[in-house]
Amino acid sequence: MWRALAVVALFTAAQPAVSFIVLNLPGVASDSARFAIAVPAALGLSHLLGWLGAWWVVRGRQHRPFAASLGLGPFRASAGQIIRWLMLGMVMQVLARLVVLAAPPPPDLDFPLLDYLETGGEAVAFLVFAVVIMAPLLEEVLFRGLLLQALRRRMPFWPAALVVTALFSALHALQFQDYLPALAGIAALGLLLAWLRERSGSLWPPILVHAGFNLLGLLPLLVYLKTGPG
C-alpha cells in the first residue's frame, strides 16, 4: 500500500513541480514560449514517472504480470458497450457542468490550459491526445488499478474508494484552483470509476468512462479557442 501511495504522490507532485520550474526559467523570452514548454514537459515527465513507478511496484517488487495484475488484461466488450461507457463519461461531464452553472466560478479564475492552447495547432493536437488517451490510461492504472487494489486488501470497498477518490480529487485541485463545484464533479466521477472497477473486475470500463468525461470536458476549451469569449 505504501509503495502505491508513493507512486501516486510522485506522479501528482511532478506536474506542478515541473510546470513551476519551466514557467520560471530565466532564459525563455515570452510567456507563450514558457507555456509551450511547460505543459508537455510536465505531462510527459509525470506520466513517465507514473508508468515506471507502477511497473516497479508490480513487476519489480511483487513479480506479478503487469497488465493482468492491474486489470488491463483482455476484456471482451461489444461496440455497443464501449459506446455506452464513453457516453456514461459524457453524461457525468454534463452533470458536472450543471453544478458549475449553478455555482459559476469567480471571474478571476485562470485556466492555464487556455494559455497553452493558444500557442498553436501542435498544442491542440497534443492536449487532445494527453487528455483523452494518456490521462485516462495512467490515472486509472495508478488510482483504480494500483492504489485501489492495495487498499482493498486492508479495508472494505467504500472506505477504500473514498480514500482513492480524495487523492484523485487532490490531483486535480491545482488544475481547478480549489474551485469546489468542479472538484465535486471530479469526486463523483472518481467514485463511479472505483465502483466500475470493483463491479467489472477490469480497468477498461473506467478508462473508457474517464476518456468520455475528459473528451466532453475539453470541447468548451476548443470552442473558446476558436470563437473567443464572445
Backbone as a ProteinNet text record, in pm:
[ID]
protein_1_A
[PRIMARY]
MWRALAVVALFTAAQPAVSFIVLNLPGVASDSARFAIAVPAALGLSHLLGWLGAWWVVRGRQHRPFAASLGLGPFRASAGQIIRWLMLGMVMQVLARLVVLAAPPPPDLDFPLLDYLETGGEAVAFLVFAVVIMAPLLEEVLFRGLLLQALRRRMPFWPAALVVTALFSALHALQFQDYLPALAGIAALGLLLAWLRERSGSLWPPILVHAGFNLLGLLPLLVYLKTGPG
[TERTIARY]
82.1	0	86.1	193	276.1	352.8	392.2	458.4	361.1	237.9	136.8	112.6	101.5	82.9	202.2	322.6	442.4	442.9	402.5	399.1	294.3	176.5	71.2	118.3	184.6	234.5	340	428.8	531.9	469.3	371.9	302.7	230.7	163	86.4	176.6	288.7	378.5	459.5	482.6	570	510.8	378.6	318.9	335.9	294.8	315.4	462	544.5	686.2	754.1	731.3	792.9	736.2	604.7	543.1	604.4	620.5	677.3	819	899.5	1038.7	1044.4	965.8	971.7	916.7	805	744.2	830.5	929.5	1017.9	1160	1177.7	1309.2	1348.4	1467.2	1505.4	1535.2	1573.1	1616.2	1506	1380.9	1270.3	1213.7	1199.7	1170.5	1028.9	928.4	789.4	708.6	594.7	503.6	450.6	424.6	375.1	475.9	603.2	707.4	717.8	698.5	703.5	592.6	470	359.3	378.5	434.4	457.5	553.3	641.9	736.8	681.3	616.6	579.2	477.9	371.8	265.8	314.3	377.9	428.7	532.8	620.8	723.6	661.8	564.8	501.7	423.5	343.3	265.7	355.8	453.9	541.5	622.2	685.5	768.6	684.1	570.2	487.1	432.5	394.1	342.9	454.2	571.9	684.7	712.9	716.5	740	627.8	503	390.7	397.6	425.7	435.9	553.3	667.9	783.7	755.7	687.2	654.7	559.6	456.4	362.8	434	521.2	597.9	687.2	749.4	838.2	761.5	642.4	564.2	517.3	462.5	400.4	504.8	598.9	697.4	821	874	999.6	989	879.8	864.9	777.5	672.7	578.6	592.2	667.1	693.6	564.9	467.4	339.8	327	243.2	219.5	162.3	220	185.1	41	4.8	-128.1	-237.5	-223.2	-328.4	-347.5	-239.3	-250	-323.4	-315.1	-378.9	-518.6	-562.4	-695	-692.9	-574.1	-560.9	-555.1	-589	-589	-699.5	-706.1	-811.4	-950.1	-1034.1	-1169.6	-1264.8	-1354.9	-1447.7	-1562.1	-1575	-1682.8	-1729.1	-1858	-1913	-1894.7	-1911.4	-1904.3	-2009.7	-2127.2	-2232.8	-2193.5	-2127	-2082.3	-1977.7	-1885.6	-1781.6	-1843.8	-1939.5	-2008.3	-2084	-2148	-2223.2	-2130.7	-2012.2	-1918.6	-1868.7	-1837.5	-1797	-1908.6	-2031.6	-2145.6	-2170.2	-2147.5	-2164	-2067.4	-1943.3	-1848.8	-1895.2	-1952.7	-2003.6	-2122	-2208.8	-2320.5	-2268.4	-2165.1	-2105.9	-2048.8	-1991.9	-1939.2	-2051.6	-2163.5	-2279	-2329.5	-2341.3	-2386.7	-2289.5	-2159.4	-2060.7	-2073.4	-2102.4	-2119.5	-2243.5	-2348.1	-2468.7	-2439.8	-2357.2	-2317.9	-2240.9	-2150.7	-2072.7	-2163.1	-2264.4	-2358.2	-2437.6	-2468.7	-2542.7	-2456	-2326.7	-2233.3	-2114	-2128.8	-2023.9	-1891.4	-1781.6	-1650.5	-1631	-1542.6	-1514	-1453.5	-1478.8	-1431.4	-1280	-1206.6	-1060.3	-998	-1081.8	-1028.7	-955.2	-828.5	-745.1	-743.3	-739.7	-729.7	-599.9	-492.6	-362.4	-365.3	-453.3	-456.7	-496.8	-576.8	-610.5	-484.9	-397.1	-272.3	-189	-190.2	-114.8	-177.7	-310.6	-378.1	-354.5	-337.1	-317.7	-177.8	-90.9	44.9	52.3	-54	-50	-123.2	-131.4	-203.9	-142.4	-8.5	54.9	7.9	-16.9	-64.7	-202.4	-289.9	-423.8	-414.9	-334.8	-322	-265.4	-161.5	-100.9	-197.2	-270.2	-359.2	-474.7	-528.9	-635	-582.6	-463.1	-403.9	-379.6	-325.4	-292.8	-417.2	-520.4	-640.2	-730.2	-740.8	-836.5	-774.2	-642.5	-578.9	-479	-379.3	-275.3	-329.8	-407.1	-454.9	-548.7	-651.5	-737.4	-661.5	-567.1	-492.4	-410.7	-324.4	-234.7	-307.4	-400	-469.4	-551.5	-609.5	-681.5	-585.3	-471.3	-371.2	-326.6	-299.7	-247.7	-355	-471	-570.9	-662.8	-725.1	-818.7	-752.8	-631.3	-559.6	-467.6	-363.8	-261.2	-310.9	-359.8	-390.4	-518.2	-624.7	-749.2	-730.9	-657.9	-634.4	-553.2	-453.8	-372.8	-457.8	-545.5	-631.9	-736.6	-783.7	-886.7	-836.2	-706.2	-651.6	-660	-686.5	-686.8	-822.2	-913.3	-1041.2	-1151.1	-1278.7	-1390.3	-1386.1	-1473.1	-1467.9	-1491.2	-1601.3	-1636	-1533.4	-1480.3	-1372	-1250.8	-1215.9	-1103.8	-1133.7	-1256.7	-1295.6	-1292.1	-1332	-1330.3	-1188.2	-1097.1	-957.4	-899.5	-921.4	-869.9	-930.8	-1059.7	-1126.7	-1076.8	-1048.9	-993.6	-858.2	-774.4	-643.7	-657.2	-751.1	-778.8	-825.8	-910.6	-956.7	-842.5	-754	-639.7	-548.5	-536.8	-456.3	-507	-639.1	-699.3	-722.9	-686.5	-714	-639.2	-512.7	-437.3	-493.9	-540.3	-597.6	-718.1	-801.1	-921.9	-906.5	-784.7	-753.6	-851.4	-877.4	-964.6	-1106.8	-1150.4	-1287.7	-1377	-1450.6	-1516.9	-1622.3	-1706.4	-1803.8	-1738.9	-1626.5	-1556.4	-1498.2	-1443.3	-1386.5	-1495	-1616.7	-1727.2	-1757.7	-1752.3	-1772.3	-1663.1	-1539.2	-1427.4	-1445.6	-1490.2	-1510.5	-1620.9	-1730.7	-1839	-1790.3	-1711.9	-1654.5	-1564.1	-1481.5	-1389.9	-1461.4	-1570.3	-1646	-1708.1	-1760.6	-1817	-1710.2	-1592.9	-1485.2	-1441.1	-1433.3	-1396.9	-1502.9	-1629.8	-1738.4	-1735.1	-1707.6	-1698.1	-1582	-1470.8	-1354.7	-1388.9	-1455.8	-1493.2	-1595.7	-1692.3	-1801.9	-1758.1	-1677.7	-1640.7	-1518.5	-1433.9	-1309.4	-1205.8	-1232.7	-1141.6	-1122.5	-1009.9	-982.9	-1032.6	-1073.3	-1114.2	-1243.5	-1348.1	-1466	-1435.6	-1360.7	-1325.9	-1243.8	-1153.3	-1073.2	-1162.9	-1259.2	-1347.5	-1439.1	-1493.1	-1576.5	-1493.5	-1373.6	-1282.6	-1251.6	-1228.1	-1198.7	-1317.9	-1438.8	-1558.1	-1577.2	-1552.7	-1563.4	-1464.1	-1340.2	-1238.1	-1262.7	-1307.3	-1331.1	-1435.5	-1547.4	-1652.5	-1609.4	-1529	-1480.5	-1382.1	-1312.9	-1216.3	-1282.3	-1398.3	-1463	-1487.4	-1535.2	-1553.7	-1425.4	-1311	-1184.6	-1152.8	-1178.6	-1151.9	-1245.2	-1372	-1467.6	-1425.9	-1387	-1340.7	-1220.8	-1130	-1010.2	-1045.7	-1148.3	-1186.5	-1268.9	-1360.4	-1456	-1422.9	-1342.1	-1314	-1423.4	-1406	-1500.8	-1636.1	-1645	-1773.3	-1853.3
-120	0	125.9	125.1	245	270.7	163.5	183.2	243.8	195.1	250.1	397.4	432	571.9	657.6	602.5	677.6	706.2	609.5	629.9	734.8	726.5	826	965.3	975.1	1104.8	1161.5	1075.8	1120.8	1172.3	1098.7	1140.2	1273.4	1287.1	1408.1	1529.1	1510.6	1623.2	1664.4	1571.9	1602.2	1709.9	1708.6	1804.6	1949.5	1986.2	2126.3	2162.3	2065.2	2095.8	2129.4	2047.5	2073.3	2201.1	2221.1	2343.6	2467.5	2466.1	2581.4	2609.6	2505	2524.4	2584.9	2527.5	2575.4	2717.2	2745.4	2877.9	2987.5	2948.2	3046.8	3041.9	2977	2974.7	3115.3	3160.5	3298.9	3318.7	3213	3231.4	3225.6	3202	3190.5	3329.2	3364.1	3503	3547.2	3458.9	3503.4	3404.4	3452.9	3364.5	3253.4	3285.7	3185.1	3071.7	3107.2	3004.4	2921	2983.9	2909.5	2804.8	2845.2	2750.1	2639.6	2674.1	2574.6	2466.1	2499.4	2401.9	2335.2	2414.8	2367.1	2254	2267.4	2166	2031.1	2022.2	1891	1833.6	1921.3	1872.7	1816.3	1888.6	1843.2	1714.4	1708.6	1588.2	1471.9	1498.3	1390.7	1330.7	1414.3	1362.3	1293.4	1353.4	1292.5	1157.3	1147	1018.9	914.6	956.8	862.9	809.5	899.4	857.3	766.6	797.7	715.8	575	561.8	428	349.9	416.4	347.8	305.5	391.2	356.6	239.3	238.7	125.6	-3.5	4.6	-113.7	-163	-68.6	-105.3	-177.6	-128.5	-191.2	-330	-340.8	-467.5	-571.1	-531.8	-627.5	-634.2	-517.4	-516.8	-564.8	-530.1	-566	-689	-702.7	-812.5	-924.8	-901	-1003.8	-1063.6	-976.8	-1021.4	-972.1	-1039.1	-990.4	-849.3	-758.8	-617.6	-590.7	-623.3	-588.6	-661.1	-791.9	-870.5	-828.8	-795.5	-759.7	-627.9	-538.9	-408.1	-403.6	-513.1	-514.1	-472.1	-478.2	-438	-556.9	-674.2	-791.7	-787.5	-888.7	-892.1	-881.2	-799	-777.6	-774.8	-868.7	-877.6	-779.1	-691.8	-592.3	-565.6	-550.9	-519.7	-371.4	-335.6	-194.4	-113.3	-173.7	-104.2	-75.8	-171.8	-149	-38.1	-39.9	63	200.9	211.4	339.5	382.1	286.4	320.4	371.4	311.7	359.5	499.4	522.8	657.8	759	718.8	807.4	831.8	729.3	748	854.1	851.7	955.9	1093	1101.9	1230.5	1278.6	1185.9	1223.2	1278.9	1215	1266.3	1405.8	1430.6	1564.2	1666.2	1628.9	1719.1	1752.8	1651.9	1676	1767	1744.6	1830.9	1974.7	1991.7	2126.8	2195.1	2117.9	2175.8	2229.3	2157.2	2205.1	2336.1	2343.6	2465.8	2581.5	2553.4	2659.1	2711.6	2620.6	2662	2744.7	2719.9	2794.6	2835.8	2941.8	2979.9	3011.8	2988.5	3019.9	3170.3	3213.5	3357.9	3408.4	3534.7	3588.2	3588.2	3587.8	3591.1	3452.4	3346.9	3211.4	3190.8	3151.1	3136.3	2990.9	2970.1	2836	2829.5	2776.9	2775.1	2699.5	2600	2523.5	2610.8	2714.8	2807.6	2878.2	2917.3	2981.2	2885.7	2758.1	2659.9	2637.1	2624.2	2600	2712.9	2833.4	2948.2	2954.7	2858.8	2860.3	2797.9	2731	2678.6	2547.2	2503.4	2380.4	2257.5	2253.3	2138.1	2122.1	2234.7	2230.1	2165.4	2198.6	2140.3	1989.9	1945	1801.4	1728.5	1786.8	1720.8	1714.1	1822.8	1824.5	1726.3	1715.1	1616.7	1476.9	1445.5	1314	1291.6	1393.5	1378.8	1363.6	1443.5	1444.8	1323.8	1281	1175.5	1036.5	1025.3	893.8	876.8	965.9	949.4	952.6	1054.7	1071.5	959.6	922.7	812.8	682.3	650.9	526.3	525.7	625.6	622.2	650.4	745	774.5	655.5	579.7	459.1	351.7	337.7	240.9	273.6	400.6	438.7	438.1	497.1	516.7	396	350.7	238.7	104.4	103.9	-20.5	-49.9	30.6	6	36.6	158.4	201.9	138.5	134.3	76.1	-70.4	-144.1	-284.4	-299.5	-211.6	-218.4	-189.2	-90.6	-57.2	-164.6	-230.2	-332.6	-452.7	-470.4	-579.8	-549.4	-423.2	-381	-331.6	-299.4	-239.7	-272.9	-254.2	-276	-178.9	-205.1	-129	19.7	59.6	201.9	286.9	245	324.6	336.1	226.4	231.5	325.9	319.2	406.2	553.3	583.5	723	775.8	693.3	735.7	762.4	668.7	684.7	807.8	829.4	943.9	1075.6	1078.8	1200.8	1235.1	1134.2	1158.6	1194.6	1131.7	1162.6	1307.6	1353.1	1492.2	1588	1549	1633.9	1654	1550.8	1564.4	1678.3	1698.5	1799.5	1933.6	1941.9	2064.2	2183.5	2163.9	2275.7	2316.3	2219.2	2249.7	2341.8	2316.1	2396.8	2500.6	2514	2615.5	2611.7	2490.4	2469.7	2519.3	2529.2	2567	2445.7	2449.4	2332	2268.3	2346	2280.2	2190	2233.5	2149.5	2026.6	2043.3	1929.6	1831.2	1881.2	1790.6	1698	1752.2	1668.6	1565	1602.8	1508.7	1398.4	1436	1336.7	1238.4	1288.3	1199.3	1103.1	1154.6	1067.9	962.9	1003.4	909.7	794.9	824.1	717.7	623	679	594.5	504.4	558	479.1	367	396.1	291.5	182	220	121.3	35.2	96.5	20.8	-78.5	-33.8	-125.5	-244.1	-218.8	-326	-418.9	-363.1	-443.8	-525.7	-467.4	-535.3	-624.9	-595.6	-669.4	-630.2	-525.4	-480.5	-330.3	-283.7	-139.8	-73.9	-152.9	-94.3	-13.4	-57.7	29.2	164.4	169.4	301.7	386.3	324.1	400.2	465	390.3	443.2	553.4	533.5	637.7	763.7	745	857.3	931.4	856.2	918.4	999.2	944.9	1018.5	1146	1138.5	1256.4	1364.3	1324.5	1422.1	1480.8	1396.5	1444.6	1555.1	1531.4	1633	1756	1734.8	1848.6	1935.1	1875.8	1952.1	2037	1995.9	2065.5	2214.1	2255.4	2400.7	2481.3	2422.5	2493.4	2511.3	2407.6	2417.1	2517.5	2519.6	2615.8	2757.6	2776.5	2908.7	2954.5	2859.4	2893.7	2941	2880.4	2912.7	3040.3	3059.1	3168.3	3287.2	3264.6	3370.6	3383.2	3468.5	3480.5	3530.7	3596.7	3647.8	3546.1
0	0	0	80	90.4	-38.2	-106.8	-236.5	-337.3	-337.9	-428.2	-397.8	-270.8	-232.7	-274.9	-262.5	-301.2	-450.6	-531.1	-676.6	-712.4	-650.3	-675.6	-633.8	-518.8	-471.3	-566.4	-616.6	-710.2	-839.7	-891.6	-1013.7	-992.3	-878.9	-850.3	-832.5	-764.9	-737	-858.5	-951.6	-1064.9	-1155.4	-1175.8	-1269.5	-1224.6	-1101.2	-1061.2	-1045.1	-1004.4	-984.2	-1116.7	-1218.8	-1349.2	-1409.1	-1397.6	-1450.3	-1386	-1254.8	-1183.9	-1232.3	-1246.9	-1289.4	-1429.1	-1522.6	-1660.3	-1671	-1602.9	-1613.9	-1552.2	-1474.2	-1413.3	-1468.5	-1584.2	-1646.3	-1691.3	-1657.4	-1691.7	-1839	-1911.4	-2049.7	-2153.3	-2111.4	-2206.6	-2232.6	-2361.2	-2397.6	-2364.9	-2380.8	-2368.1	-2286.9	-2236.1	-2163	-2252.7	-2378.9	-2472.5	-2487.2	-2499	-2511.1	-2384.5	-2269	-2143.2	-2137.4	-2173.7	-2170.7	-2274	-2389.6	-2493.8	-2447	-2354	-2299.7	-2174.6	-2088.3	-1955.2	-1959.3	-2039.8	-2037.6	-2088.4	-2207.5	-2249.6	-2154.6	-2100.9	-2009.1	-1881.5	-1825.4	-1701.2	-1722.2	-1828.3	-1854	-1892.8	-1978.1	-2022.9	-1909.9	-1828.6	-1720.2	-1613.6	-1575.8	-1472.2	-1517.5	-1644.6	-1694.1	-1703.5	-1743.2	-1744.9	-1605.2	-1506.3	-1368.3	-1319.3	-1356.8	-1314.6	-1369.2	-1498.7	-1558.4	-1500.1	-1485.1	-1426.9	-1282.5	-1207.2	-1069.3	-1060.7	-1145.8	-1146.7	-1185.2	-1284.4	-1325.7	-1212.2	-1141.1	-1030.1	-919.8	-883.7	-777.3	-818.9	-940.1	-981.6	-1021.7	-1104.7	-1156.1	-1068	-1031.5	-959.1	-816.2	-746.3	-605.9	-584.2	-664.4	-642.1	-744.1	-851.6	-953.3	-1009.2	-1036.3	-1092.8	-1236.2	-1316.2	-1452.9	-1448.6	-1527.1	-1515.7	-1556.3	-1679.1	-1730.2	-1654.3	-1637	-1572	-1427.6	-1357.4	-1216.1	-1195.6	-1292.9	-1280.2	-1339.5	-1400.2	-1463	-1607.8	-1672	-1811.6	-1906.6	-1855.7	-1940.5	-2043.7	-2130.2	-2233.6	-2171.8	-2233.8	-2182.8	-2300.9	-2303.2	-2415.8	-2396.5	-2492.1	-2488	-2629.8	-2646	-2777.4	-2807	-2934	-2971.7	-2897.1	-2875.9	-2802.6	-2659.3	-2592.5	-2454.8	-2448.6	-2543.2	-2545.4	-2562	-2652.2	-2673	-2547.9	-2481	-2359	-2249.5	-2235.8	-2133.7	-2167.2	-2294.9	-2334.3	-2308.3	-2340.7	-2318.5	-2170.5	-2088.3	-1944.2	-1892.7	-1942.7	-1904.7	-1947	-2065	-2113.1	-2030.2	-1990.4	-1903.2	-1771.2	-1715.6	-1591.4	-1611.6	-1727.6	-1756.8	-1765.4	-1827.1	-1835.2	-1695.2	-1609.6	-1472.2	-1397.9	-1418.9	-1354.8	-1403.1	-1532.6	-1588	-1531.2	-1506.5	-1447.2	-1307.5	-1232.1	-1099	-1112.5	-1212.4	-1233.9	-1274	-1356.3	-1395.7	-1276.4	-1182.8	-1063.7	-969.1	-971.8	-886.5	-971.8	-1054.2	-1150.5	-1081.7	-1154.1	-1096.3	-1085	-997	-986.4	-1116.2	-1150.6	-1279.6	-1294.2	-1181.9	-1191.3	-1193.9	-1203.8	-1208.9	-1340.7	-1333	-1451.3	-1496.6	-1628.3	-1684.5	-1765.3	-1707.2	-1776	-1908.6	-1920.9	-2045.2	-2163.9	-2138.7	-2246.7	-2298.7	-2208.1	-2249.5	-2333.6	-2295.9	-2373	-2510.4	-2516.4	-2643.4	-2743.7	-2692.8	-2780.7	-2841.8	-2805.1	-2860.5	-2998.9	-3047.3	-3183.7	-3200.4	-3325.9	-3357	-3295.1	-3281	-3217.1	-3073.7	-3007.7	-2869.7	-2861.8	-2955.6	-2957.6	-2976	-3073.9	-3100.4	-2979.4	-2918.8	-2803.4	-2685.8	-2662.4	-2546.5	-2564	-2684.7	-2708.1	-2679.3	-2729.3	-2704.3	-2555.3	-2488.2	-2346.4	-2260.8	-2289.3	-2205	-2230.1	-2356	-2390.5	-2384	-2401.2	-2403.8	-2289.5	-2282.7	-2182	-2039.7	-2007.6	-1869.5	-1825.4	-1903.6	-1858.1	-1835.8	-1922.8	-1907.7	-1778.5	-1762.1	-1646.7	-1516	-1513.9	-1389.4	-1342.3	-1434.6	-1392.7	-1344.1	-1410	-1363.8	-1221.9	-1195.1	-1063.2	-955	-984.9	-879.8	-863.7	-971.7	-960.9	-986.4	-1039.6	-1057.6	-940.6	-926.5	-825.3	-683.6	-661.7	-525.9	-471.6	-550.4	-500.9	-463.7	-543.4	-510.9	-383.2	-365.2	-243.1	-119.5	-127.6	-14.5	11	-95.3	-79	-1.8	3.7	84.5	233.5	268.4	407.7	457.2	366.1	408.6	309.6	349	255.2	138	41.2	-83.4	-63.2	2.3	5.7	79.8	194.4	253.3	161	94.3	0.1	-115.7	-167.5	-279.4	-238.1	-115.2	-68.3	-56.2	-7.4	3.5	-135.1	-227.4	-363.5	-430.1	-410.1	-472	-414.3	-285.7	-225.1	-286.5	-306.5	-367.5	-515.5	-583.3	-724	-738.1	-647.2	-649.8	-619	-527.5	-493.6	-613.8	-699.5	-820.2	-907.7	-910.2	-996.9	-925.5	-797.5	-721.5	-778.9	-819	-875.5	-1010.7	-1088	-1219.4	-1206.7	-1103.6	-1084.8	-973.6	-919.8	-819.4	-701.8	-652.8	-536.7	-558.9	-682.8	-715.3	-686.9	-575.7	-520.7	-612.2	-683.2	-771.5	-876	-933.6	-1030.3	-962.4	-843.6	-772	-727.8	-704.1	-670.7	-788	-909.8	-1027.9	-1042.8	-1014.7	-1020.7	-916.1	-796.1	-689.7	-726.7	-782.3	-824.4	-932.2	-1026.6	-1129.7	-1065.9	-970.7	-906.8	-838.1	-770.1	-704.8	-807	-915.7	-1020.9	-1081.9	-1107.6	-1166.7	-1073.9	-944.4	-848.6	-845.2	-848.2	-847.6	-973.6	-1088.8	-1213.4	-1209	-1151.9	-1139	-1050.5	-941.4	-848.3	-912.1	-979.5	-1034.4	-1155.6	-1243.1	-1366.9	-1352	-1252.3	-1239.1	-1342.5	-1418.1	-1523.4	-1513.3	-1565.8	-1566.9	-1694.7	-1794.5	-1922.1	-1913.8	-1844.4	-1832.3	-1767.5	-1655.2	-1601.4	-1698.4	-1773.7	-1869.6	-1974.7	-2026	-2130.1	-2075.6	-1955.8	-1894.8	-1870.6	-1821.1	-1795.4	-1926.1	-2034	-2162.8	-2214.3	-2199.7	-2241.6	-2161.9	-2031.5	-1944.4	-1988.3	-2011.4	-2049.2	-2187.1	-2280.3	-2416.3	-2417.9	-2351.5	-2349.8	-2270.7	-2166.9	-2089.4	-2166.1	-2263.8	-2341.8	-2449.9	-2496	-2607.3	-2580.9	-2462.1	-2440.1	-2455.7	-2415.4	-2433.1	-2581.4	-2660.6	-2803.5	-2870.7	-2827.7	-2884.1	-2846.5	-2720.4	-2674.8	-2756.8	-2783.2	-2859.2	-2999.8	-3059.6	-3197	-3205.3	-3109.6	-3120	-3030.7	-2924.5	-2830.1	-2726	-2625.3	-2515.7	-2559.4	-2671.3	-2715.8	-2791.1
[MASK]
++++++++++++++++++++++++++++++++++++++++++++++++++++++++++++++++++++++++++++++++++++++++++++++++++++++++++++++++++++++++++++++++++++++++++++++++++++++++++++++++++++++++++++++++++++++++++++++++++++++++++++++++++++++++++++++++++++++

